[in-house]
Amino acid sequence: MDNVCQCTDYNVRQSNAILYNILNQENVKSSHNNLNYNLIPHRCNCEMRRTVCLKSPADICQEASGVLVKTIHFMKNLPAFNQLPPNDQLSLLQSCWAPLFILGLAQEGMNFDVVDTPADSMLKRILLNSQESSETEREQPTLAGVNKLKSCLRKFWSLDLSPKEYAYLKGTMIFNPDVKDLTAALFVEGLQQEAQHALREVVQPLHPGDRSRFARILLAASMLKTITPNLITELFFRPVIGQADLLDFLVDMLFSR
């Protein structure tokens, strides 16, 4: 219950009344003195519903695009990945691109700031009454989602992983045997076990006095699954790709030779 926005019912009532006043011609023609000044737009301040966007989209989107390209190239350059059937490669790509991208953000030390989504952008969609509005309506990034992402990044920064630790951790994320409909699931499971073993072997000599480091790395990696691909897409790439499907670009990058 703590995650439920307490402003929801109020927002619905107020927005319905506001829309009625906008769209009803009789109200538009009525005297200015007859308007109900209690019907004031209420912006929800709850993190779960407070929509945000990048403060500096031009710079951050360019940096994020660079991280994404490196992410796909990392996958393409894995010989074991290239041995998998194309359909398995596609399934694994769909499953792991977002966690890999977040690891890339952490490895690059990329920080960013967000601001509230401009209210007039939503009003424009209402007034334009676009026929495609229902088809193009997407779930916008929320402050809660961004804070979760930033918390995840801070966790990896506190661990201060080496390049080899990042590489083998990415391997454990790519080769996920739990992805549905894999034709080579047993092979993928073996690759994940190899990546986990290699990660452990790298951690021990680098941090001989820290016996819990391996477990803490895996625990941090479990946080990656709580960040949705939609959040990553809408926050970092929607300003660049417009209404296009990001996955189409990822597939083109992965299978291009």
N, C-alpha and C positions, 0 to 999 in steps of 0.2 A: 504493500500500500504506500510505502514511502516514496516509490518511484512515480506515483500517479500525480499528474499536474493538478494542483488545486484550483487552477484558473480555467480549466477546460470548459466547465458548464457555463461560466460567466462569458468566456470568449465566444462560445457558440451563440448564446443569446444576443450578445452585443453585435457580432458580425452579421447575424441574420437581420437584425433591425437596421443596421447600417446599409446592407445590401438592398433591403426593401426601400429605404429612403433614396438610394441612388437610382434604382431601376424603376420605381413607381413614378410615372409621369405626373400624377396628381400631386405627389409630395414635392416634386421638383418645381411645379408651378405655384405651389402654395406660398403664402407670405413667409418672409424670413423670420418673422416673429413667432410663427407657429411651429418652428423646428424644436425638437426635444433636445436640449443641451445636455441632458443626462446620458445621451447615447454617444459617449466619447470612446474612440477606439482604444482598446486595452491591449498593450503588448505584454505577452507572457514572459516573465522573468525566470521561470523554472528552467533549469539546465536541460531537462528532458525534452522541452519543446522550443527552446530559444534557438532559432536558426542563425547560423553564422557563415561567413565567407572569409577568404584570405584577405589580409590587410594590404599585402603587396602582391597581387596575383601575377603580374607580368614577370617579376623576378622569380618568385617561388615556383610558379608553373614551369618555367624554363628549367630550373634546377631539378624539379620533380621528374620532368621528362627525361633528363639525363640519367637519373637514378633508375627509371623504368627501363631505359635502353640497356643499361649495364645489367639489370636483373635478367632480362630475356637473353642477353648474350651469355651470361653465366650458365643458364640452362642449356643453351645450344652447344656450349663447349664441353659439356659433360659426355664423354664417350658412352657411358652406361645409359644415359638418357636417350641418346640417339639410337641405341639398340632396341628400344621399345617400339611396339607397333604404333603407328601414327595416332590411332584412336586413343591409345593409352597416354600418349604424350599430350594430346589435347585435354583429356580428362584431368591429368595432373596439373597442367597449366591453369585450368579453371580453378582448381582447388588451392593452388599454392602461390599464385602471382601476388596476391595482396600481402600475405605474411612475408614473402621474400622482399617485396617493395619496402615494407616497414623496416626490415633488417637493413636494407640499403640506406634508408633515411638515417637509421641509427649509426651505421658504419661511416656515413659521410658527415655525421655530426650536424645534420640539417635541422635548423630551428625555424619556426614561423610563428606569426601572430595572426589572430582572427579578429574580426569586428562583426557587429550585428548585421544581418542581411538587411539592406535598405528596404524599408516598408513599402516605398512606392513601386518597387518591382512587382510585388504581389498585386497591388492596386491596378497596375497597368494591365496585368493578365485578366483581371475582372472586367475592366472597362473595354478592353479590346474584344473581349468575348470571342477569342480565336476558336475556330472549329477544331483545331488540333490540340486545344488545351488539355482535354482529357487524356489524349494519347501521350503528350509530352510531359505531363505532370510527374515529377520525380520527388522522392523523399529527400529533403534538404539536410545538409549536415547540421547537427545540433551541437550546442556547447558541451553537453554531456559526452557526446561521442568524441569530440576533439580533445576534451580533457582526458578521456580514457586513452586516446592515442598518445598524447603527450606524456602521460604517466608511464606508458609502455616504453617510450623512447628514453625517458629518464632512467628507467630500470636498467636498460642495456648500457647506457652511458656510465652508470655507477659500476657495472661489471667490468667495463673497459676491456672488451674482448679484443684479442689479437686478430689479424687477418685470417690466420688458419682456423681459429675458433669460429669466426664468422662463416668461413667457407664450409666447414664440416656441419655446422648447425644448419646452414641452408640446405645441405644435402639431406639432413633428417626431415626437413620440411617438404622438400620436393618429392622424395620417395615415400609416399604415404600409402600403405597397402589398404587403408580403410576407405579409399575413394571408390565409389560404386562403379560396377561394370568394367573393372580392369580385367583384361584377358591374361595379363602376366602378373597377377597379384602376388604370387609366391616369389617371383623374381624381384619385384619391387620391395617386398618385405625383407628379402635378403640384403638388398641395397641399403635400406634404411638401417638395418642392424649394423652393416659395415660402417655407415656414416657415424652412427652413435659410438661404435667402438673406436673409430679414428678420432672422434672428438674427445673421448675420454683419454686416449693416449696422448693427445696434444695438451690437454689441461694439466695432467699430472706433473710433467717436467717443468711447465711454465709456472705452476703455482704449487710446489711440493708441500707447502705448509697449510694449504687450504683444501681440506678433504671434502668440504661441502660445495665446492665451486661447481662441479659438474651438475649436481642436483639443482643448484640455484640457476644455472643456465637453462636447464630443461624447464624449470618452473617459470622462468621469464618467458621462454618460448611458448608456454601454454597461454600466456596473455595475448599472443598474436591472434589467436582464434576468436577473441572477443571483439576484434575490430572488423567491421563488415567491409567487403569490397565496395559496396555502394558508397560508404563514407569516403573511401580513398578516391573513388572515381569522381564523385560530385565536388569534393573539396579541391583536388589537385588538377583534375583533367577536364572537367566539364567546361571551364572557361576557354579551353583550347580546342576541344573536339566538337563543341556544340551538341547537337542531338545524335551524333554518331555513336555507335556501340564500341566502347573501348576494347572489348574482347576481340572484335574483328581486327583491330590494329595489332593486338598481341599475337594473334594467330598468324597474321601476315609476317610479322617480325620473326616469329619462331620458325616458320617453314620456308622463309625466303633463303635462297642460297647465293 
